[in-house]
């Protein structure tokens, strides 16, 4: 059984149209079968769960697909070339357009339909290098490139499964690292505190559907993220649960029960998904979906954020942020823009490892 069941997506530009994909139930069965046989595979699930993809590791063509999930990787860095003077020009949605969507979400919050909703938009961007080059040159725990479709460099884990334990690391709260007392400001921010507490509770409840003895191991720890024009600080929490011995045989059931990811939808999840469908412009596609890799024993996966979508000759960068009762429309709009960045490694920095 899956988690949230989506109604048919509204029309809009997205990269799931006309793709060859499994239906979600066939996808679940195939994932369970490959897991039971301990056969390695890569998988990608779109936010609406209408175009999931699964590739056996032995069948992946690196000219079409590149992936790097904390060391599970097919990247060839022998041809890696560092580049200077990479630019990223943004053409974002107008503040007035954003404000209309923001107010729709705030109305739902006032009515009690949601108390945390992650509002997202697509921003057209121009860059000096192509999508594959961007993904090859970025520095992030999770990287993915799919020729003619999309690419992303995500800092956010979805779930990890190892040694019969399942772990999740929801990220909530962002600030520019160069601000005076940035870490203290982030940790003291009332809006960020409320948002992080909400998402921690949501993810803990989600994991309780598939695991026993779910607990918080670390709460609101600070991580630093580098990008081409500076650094960001973000807060994360580590949540852990225990799985049964035969978890490999029902990996599909485990993953799909947890979707969509709480950190990029909101709470309560089912109603918030409906609120966002009304406020956002068109379906999200693979943006805020899930990418994962199973090596035959362990599984690592991420949320598909810091995401670039290719539409013929155009690139669209999707970003967003969590809205609560305490949210300020100008601050949230700035956060949406702030998350449009490229974590490119400069010539005076060390090469990434796989």
N, C-alpha and C positions, 0 to 999 in steps of 0.2 A: 504494500500500500504506500502511496505517496503522501507527502505532507499536504500543503495547500493545493487544491485543484483549481486551476485558472479557467475562467471563461475565455471564449475566443478573443484574442487580442484585437484592439482597435487598429485601424489601418495607420500605417506610418512607415517611415524609412527605417529598416533594420536588416541585418544580414542573415536572417533565417529563412527568407523567402526563397522558394524553389530549391532548397538544399535537399540532398538525399540524406534522410535521417531516419532513425528508428522511432516508432512510437514509444511512449514512456514505459509501457508495460513490457514490451519486448526488450527494451534497453535494460530494465531491471532484471529480467530473467537471464540475459546474456552476461551481465555483470556478476550475478550470483554464480553462474556456471563457470566463468573464467576464474572467479575467486576460489571456488571449490576445487578446481584443478590446479591451483597455484600458478596460473599462467599470467605473466605480466601484461598490463594494458594501460593505456592512457584514455581518459574520458573527459568530455566537455558537455555540460548541461546548461542550456539557456534558462534565463530567469523565468520565462513563461512555461518552461518544460514541454515545448512542442517540437523541438528539433535537437534532441540529445545525440551526441556522437560518441563512438567508442572505437578505438584502434588498438589491435594487438601489437605489442612492442615490436615483434618481428616483421610487421608489415608497414611500419612508419617510414615514409620517404622524407629525408631531411631537406629536400628541395621544396617540399610542400609544407612541412610542419617542423617547427623547432620548439622544444620545451626544456625547461630547467626548473625543477622543483626541489630546492634545497639539496642538490646533488643527483637527483634522478634526472638525467639530462642526455640529450643527443647533440648539444652544441659543439661545434668544431671551432675552437679558439686559435687554431694554428694559423688561420687566415685573418685573425682579428687585427684591425687597424684603428688606432686612436685618432680622434678627429677634433680639431679646434673650430671655433667660430660656428657652432651649430646654433641656429636660431629657431624659435618657436613663436609664431605670431598668432594671436587669438582673435576670433570674431564671435564673441559670446552672445547669447540671448540678451535682449535689453533688460535693464533693471525693471521697467514697467511690466514686461511679460513675466519675468520671474515673480514679481510682487503679486500678480493675479493668482498664480499657482500657490504661492506662499499663503495667501489669504484663504484659499480653499482649504488648505491643510489646517490652518489655524481655526477655521470655522468648525472643522471636524473635531479638533481638540476641545473646543469650547462645548461641543455637544456631547463629549465623552466617547466618541467613536474610536479615537486613538489618543495616546499620550506620548508616542514617539513615532515619527514617520520620516523616512529618508527620501527627501525630494531630490530628483536628479534631472539634469538637462544635458543635451549634446551641444558642443561648441565646435564650429568649423575652425580648423587650424591649418597654417602653412608652415612647413619645415624645410630645411635645406638638405635633408636626406630622406630616403625612402623608409617605408614601414619596417622592412626586414632589417635594415641598417640600424634603425632606432632600437629595435628589440635586442639586436646583437650587442649594441654598445651601452645599453642601460645597466644599472647596478640595482638589483632587487632580489629578494629571496625567491620570487616566483616570476618566471618569464615565459611567454608563449607567443608564437607567430604562426599564423595560418594564411598561406598565400591567397591574396585577393579577397580576404575576409576581414581579419582583425589581428590585433596584437596587444599585449598588455604586459606591464611590469608591476605586479601586485606586491605590496608589503604585508597583505593580510592573509593569514592562514584561515582555512575553514575548519577542517578536522585533520588530525593525525591519528593513525592507529598503529601501535607497536607494542609488542609484548603483552597483548590482551588488554591494553588500555586505549581509550579514546580520549583525545584532548582537543580543546578548542581555545582560540586566543582572540576573542573579539576586540577590535580596536575602535575606540571612540574618544574624540577630543584631539584637536589639532591647534598648534600655534607656531608662529614663526620663531625659530630658535634664536634669532638675533635681537629679539625684543628684550629690554631690560627685565631681569628676573623672570624670564620666560617660563621656566619649569614651575616656579612657585605660583605664577599667575594661572597656568593651566590647571594645576592641582587644586587651586582654591576657587576656580570658576564654578558658580552655582549651577549654571545651565549644563556645563560639561559633567559635573558631579551627578546630576539627576539623570542625564542621558546614559552615562556609564553604568550607574546602578540598575537602570531599567534593562539595558541590554545584557548585563551579567545575569540578572534574574531570568530573562527570556532564554538565554543559551543554556543555563543550568536546567531549566524545565525541558528544553528540547532534548538535551542529552539524556535526561531521565526516561525518555521514551525508548531508548535503545541500550541503556547501560545501567548498572547498579552502582551504589555508593558514590554518587556524583558529588564532587566537592570543589571548592575554589582553593587553588594552591597559591596563587599570587594575585593581588588585586591592585589595579591601577598603577602598574609600573610604567616608567617612561622610556621610550625608544626614540632614537634620532634617525631621521631620514634625509639623505643628501639629494639635491637636485641641481639643475644647471645654474640656478641663480641664488643658491643659499641652502639652508637646512630647515627642516620642520621637526617639531617634537610632537609625538603622539603617545597616548596612553593605551595600554592593553591590560587584559586580565587573562590568567590561565585557569581553565576549568577542566577537571579530569574525571573520568568514570571508568568502571570495569566492565568488560565484555565477556560473553560466554566463550568457551573453548573453541566452538565451531563458527566463530564470527566470519571467517573467510568465505563460508558457503552462503552467507546472506549479506554480502557487502552492498548489493543494490538496495535491499530493504533498509539497511542502516542509513545510507546516504539520502535516499529519497524521503524518508520520514522526517529528515531535518530541513527540508527545503520548503520555501526559499530561505536563504540564510537570514537569520534574525537581524544581523548587524546592518544589512542593507535594505530591509523591509521596515520592520518596526513592531510595535506592541500596542494592543493585542494583534497578533500577526495576521489572522484571517481578515479582519475588518480593515486593518491598515493597508493591506494589499489592494483592497477595493478602493479605498480613499486615494491611494497613489495612482491607480489606473485612471481615475477621473481628473486628477491634477496634472499628470505628466502628458507629454505630447507623443502619442504612439507607444508601441511596445519597446522594451529594452533590448530584446534579443539576447546575445551572449553576455552583454554588459551586466554585471552583478550576478552572473551565473557562477558555475563552479567548474574549475579545472582540477583534475586529480590524476595520480599515478599510483599503480599497485605493482610492487616488484616481486610478488609471489608470496610475501610474508607481511610486509608493511605497506601502509597507504599514507600518502601525504596529499593534501589538496589545499586550494586557495580560493578566495573570492575574486572574481574577475573585475577588479577595479584598476584605476590608472590605465584606462582602456582606450585604445584607438581603433576606430572602425573605418574600413576602406569602402567607399562607395564610388566605383569607377576611378576617376582621377582625384577625388576629394578625400580628405581625412577629417574625421569627426572624433573629437575627444570628449568622452562622457565623464561627468563628475557630479557630485552632490554632497549633501550633508543631512544630519539628523535634526529634525525640528521638534521642539517641545513647547510647552506653555511659556517658557522663559525666552524663547528665541526672538532675536531682533532681525528684521528683514534685511537691513543694510549689512549687518555682520554676516548673515548667512549667504548673501549674494557674494560677498568678498571671499568667503570660504570656498564657494563653488569655483571661483576664479583661481584661488590660491592652489587648489588641487590639480590644476592644469600645468604640469611641469614635466621635464625630461631629466631623470637622474643619470645624466651622461657622465662617463668617467673621463677626466681630462688627462692630458699627456703626462702631467707630473704626479698622477695617482697610479697606484699599483693595478695590475691586471686582475680582473675578476677570476674567481676559481669556480669550478663546477663540481 
